[in-house]
Amino acid sequence: MLSRVADSLYWMSRYLERAEHTARLLEVNLSLMLDESSTSSEQRWVRVLHALGHPQGIEWNGDPYKLTNALAYDIQHKTSIVSCIMAARENSRHVREQISTEQWHQLNSLYLHVTKPGIQAEVDSSEFLQFVMDSIHQFQGITDSTMSHGEGWQFIQVGRFIERAAATAMLLEAYHDDLWVHPERIPEGNEYLEWMGLLRSATAFEAYCKVYTADLTPDRILEFLLLDEQFPHSLRFAIDSMQGALEAIQRESGKQRAEPLHRLGGRLHAMLSFSSIDDILNQDIVAVLRNIQVQCRAIHDTIYELYVDYSIQIALAG
Amino acid sequence: MQFAQMAMKNYLLDHAYDEMFTAPGELHRHYELLLDHFSSLPSDELQRRKQAADLSFLNQGITFTVYGRQEGTEKIFPYDLLPRIITAAEWSKVEHGLMQRITALNLFLKDIYNEGLILRDGIVPREVVFSCKQYRRQMVGLQVPRNIYIAICGTDLIRLENGEFVVLEDNLRVPSGVSYMLTNRRVMKRIFPQLFRSYNVRPIEQYTQLLLGTLRSLAPEGRPEPNIVLLSPGVFNSAYFEHAYLARQMGIELVEGRDLVVHDNIVYMRTTSGLRRVDVIYRRVDDDFIDPLAFRPDSILGVAGLFNAYRAGNVSLANAFGTGVADDKALYAYVPEIIRYYLSEEPVLKNVETFLMTRRNERQHTLANLDKLVVKTVGESGGYGMLIGPHSTAEQRDEFARRIEADPRNYIAQPTISFSRAPCLVEDALEPRHVDLRPYVLYGDRVTVVPGGLTRVALTRGSLVVNSSQGGGSKDTWVLSQ
């Protein structure tokens, strides 16, 4: 597979994951605003910005609707949902012949819908956010059922799960002061709704309840979102899926010297598979979560060195 | 209103040949079934099907890029629902003529880049060849695989008032539009399955497979399983949809200049599993931009060293470098002589009468009749750099007169031909629009003309410009098997 194609598929997938994550975060927090809450509007939206990695040029200015508009529609901001969808579609256009017609169709329709002039006035924002999430879910379904699960598909998986891992780590970090400082307490007053909001930001509320019932405590929430083996939005699941895809790519491409990449992924995988929640709580949680983000960036760089941006001299010698 | 009545009543014929009507209310026989079928549809059904077709083009991203505009740079290629029908007898002449033409032009290219017999014999003046911007000195004496310079061509034909097909232009560099021919047919079969079945239309879907076979036949010796790629300038090129479409249909890689590297005169592509050798390149990048070392040094679309790899025989290109000299608009005037010279045959398809500005008496005739003639810049395509005399202003004519005097080699003139018209669905009515025809010819193990082609439509009333960049559209083209 051409290196450029791998690059485009990887980014197409990352951008869509980012758009979906942003849409869900906004949707959850907009709906939480409808209830009385222990969290002030400022606390809430500063936390959202933190969870999104402090997007450049977007600041809390006292108006939640202006803020959500900037994060959803504003194409001046490269991290807005519409910008991410445009970038994903642009990447897919570069590899139009590599993806299935059905995939292209779905992504192109989503693009045409969100860039339609006047969309902001036409539909209400929660409807818009829901549409974006649904369409991206459909895209993933179409991808799984119409594209060969070969190297290209694996790069899509890598893009999706590396983005998810980094975003989940950042989301958990944003909740540090609210939750992880006192991991065993029970929610007071309206805090329950906020905690539920965190789980819903990772589509995890129902899945959490199946394991721990509806009793929420910070340590269990952290355990679930960090260490659960089976839940697709947990960090452990994301890292395992990414690692699996990287191994498949390595087999498929027959690439030598994949050892550094294997090691990086393996280290994260081991940390998340063999730590108990008590081990994690005994450490500095913010440091653990930041370290995961640093590792994800290192994995990204190594993928580039190995598959995309390698030096010609080394390739000819090998 | 019923379709047939609508067709009969408001459809004005003029002196141009009409593809459907012989006289007001009278049809060419091969259009009878079509009119019957359309008449049997409920009145709003046509509009409904048209919308379905448009939406299908947009959602599939079957678009082209219009240069020089900021917003809305992606447009769908407008599509007309009524097919253009060509009878078996008409087609057999077109086919024969195109095969003859590509054969002669290939021999011509081989000759001028090698012995130069046709120049020595004075059939084509040396200065016409050597002054052509597309003449490539680098190609002199170079051995081209199987002596095939033009493997892929798309020739523009028009119909004169008497119904005869003539050649308007040869496109021997990187002709485009074949993907529209193929997707038009797919849409047409989906929205009018019964009508399609009732005609015996010759299939065209084999084109991509024939193209692949043609490319494979050009592979360098000793490469039994050649790696074939399509080289595109990238996603901002107006024909990018087509590049992606053809690559996917052939199952070959779509590459851009930055995907290829040349080392020791061997071309490689950069893949996730390392560098992989490339044997045949179907290039959709012009000569000028393809290798910054051999041609334009400011090009970033190309591959440095590609020409040397080609010269070393390690990679084949379709089409070869330097084929543009044979579709130069001034050289066009000599093509009938070229056919007679190499094949000792009379040209089956005629040319449009052409005045060369380098000949003094033809230039004077042109300057005196600028309001009646069409003037074309020899190196331009896509409908740019043209003066259409009857539709021009006095200032435009003065401007062209100045340009012709300053650089006569750069211009030719032709009579304004009212090429044939075909009925198109314009809003709710049938209206005549001028059309041309671009059939596609492949030259590999043998010469093949795919039965059909792209019928381009000048969608503006009365306009003679069919190019997609200038508001043209297209129709499906049905060649009947009997």
Interface residues (C-beta under 8 A of the other chain):
Chain A: M1 L2 S3 R4 A6 E90 R93 H94 R96 E97 Q98 T101 W104 H105 N108 S109 L112 E151 I249 E252 S253 G254 K255 Y307 V308 Y310 I312 A315 L316 G318
Chain B: L58 N59 Q60 G61 G234 V235 Y240 F241 A244 Y245 A247 R248 E253 L254 V255 E256 R258 D259 V261 H263 M269 R270 T271 T272 S273 G274 L275
